Amino acid sequence: MQPTHTLTETAAWQKLEALAAAPQPTLRELFAADPQRGRNFAAEGAGWYLDYSKQRIDGDILSALLDLARECGVEQRRDAMLRGEKINITENRAVLHTALRAPRETDIRVDGQNVVPQVHAVLDRMADFARKVRSGEWRGFTGERIRAVVNIGIGGSDLGPVMAYEALEHYSDRELTLRFVSNVDGTDFAEKVRDLNPAETLFIVSSKTFTTLETMTNARTARRWLLDTLGDEAAVARHFVAVSTNAQEVQKFGIDTANMFEFWDWVGGRYSLDSAIGLSLTIAVGPEQFRDFLDGMHDMDRHFAGAPLEENLPVLMALTGIWNQNFLGACSLAVLPYSQYLRSFAAYLQQLDMESNGKHVTLSGAEVGYDTGPIVWGQAGTNGQHAFYQLIHQGTRLIPCDFIGFARSLNPLPAGEEGQTHQDLLMANVFAQSEALAFGKTPEQVRADGVPEALVPHKTFAGNRPSSTLLARDLTPRSLGALIALYEHKVFVQGAVWNINSFDQWGVELGKVLAQRIAPELGSQQELRHDSSTNALIAWYRRER
Ligand code: F6P
């Protein structure tokens, strides 16, 4: 279903351009004009509270943004996705990660067939396998209990499992060691297995295609590492399982398809954590917690599908992002979770957002003519405050921020002598940062502190820097699931407005193809036929390797 509009010609876009060109009130002025702004520009859903009052929007801008979503057919496109229509038109595929967390009785059809029973059949097999590994019923080839699980995958087959395992470590079985190998740099494999015993190690080879160079290289190395110690090909069946859509390649690799956990082409790699790609997570936290995680995603799916646009968290986050990127000139988004458990959340979102919306043509192949996906970056607060926040507060670029925090700590330490807990100090920083960004510190305020005149410009904070804050009571499998689905749907809404295909990733192909061509050239003396720079680089490597 392709919209017929050109985005910049819609009435709402033109209204937004006019609003952006007119003098705009600052955040200070917006808050002064509406004493209830902090509550008026906030919404709740699926256990999350979103405060977007510190975004540089007023009622007119918000209603024009909502009109834009309507004019772009966001609701229709959302419904088409949820119904299983093939909205990934360049690959002719449905986009149904939402089916992966749907309750058993749901009916969602692809090509006339209800996919939910297959989803639950795989979930049941994953639960069964996870229980066996966790209980010690599943043993290694020599009868040892499995004590280490190593997920081998990259991109969507790695970033989600790593992020979610770290996020839910509190709920994990501490008797099991979880490791994640992704980089084709042999150091990754070597360091991750250095202290592991092959007889006690289970490898999960996770790859949607089962052809990815990095994953297949690491998987072959893992098999050699195992067999160097165990010495019998039959050991592979006890120490390797596969997660893939490609049974043929799994078999070719030598993994029995009885030890394969399936998913489907309507699950994008970066949307696959809730498929069998979550097997390592399921083993770590147990199938019940994994179900809670899926239920949290489903909570957010229901909110996204049913809440009016003006109260819809993914829609509000998407639209404020569009305002920042397309009308205020921001080009990045800093994601700043105030939870050490979420230290890899920004890295995970980089793929989710940038692989989805890093596109330059519309669905019909025309150049877009406006900016699309932002550069997503960030790290856990408070560490980032002592690294890059200086630039966010006083640099020359506009960097919108998403702050993420929790009311309760999973590690509530006693208050120190000053009477404040770690958690209070952590959250004080969340609130302080967004306050400082929004309201800054005027030269008059700086002078009132007795600062010498020469230092006044240095100590002045312009403020008026936009941020949103997301809060939940605590970090649980359920709240994490809802948070991930929130960002998935935010990315969807932005892609729908920008009229791009958020579900393909042709941009990663060219580099892959060229690497395959260059790899055999490095160890040979064959004549090089690249550009002069590439030729010289390869020649240097040939000399020095
Ligand atoms: O980076 C490109 C990509 O195709 C991602 O979309 C995907 O998540 C990753 O490679 C890994 O692919 P696979 O799961 O097929 O190994």
Residues whose N, C-alpha, C, O or C-beta is under 5 A from the ligand:
A	BS01	F6P	I154 G155 G156 S157 S206 S207 K208 T209 F210 T212 T215 G269 R270 Q505 V508
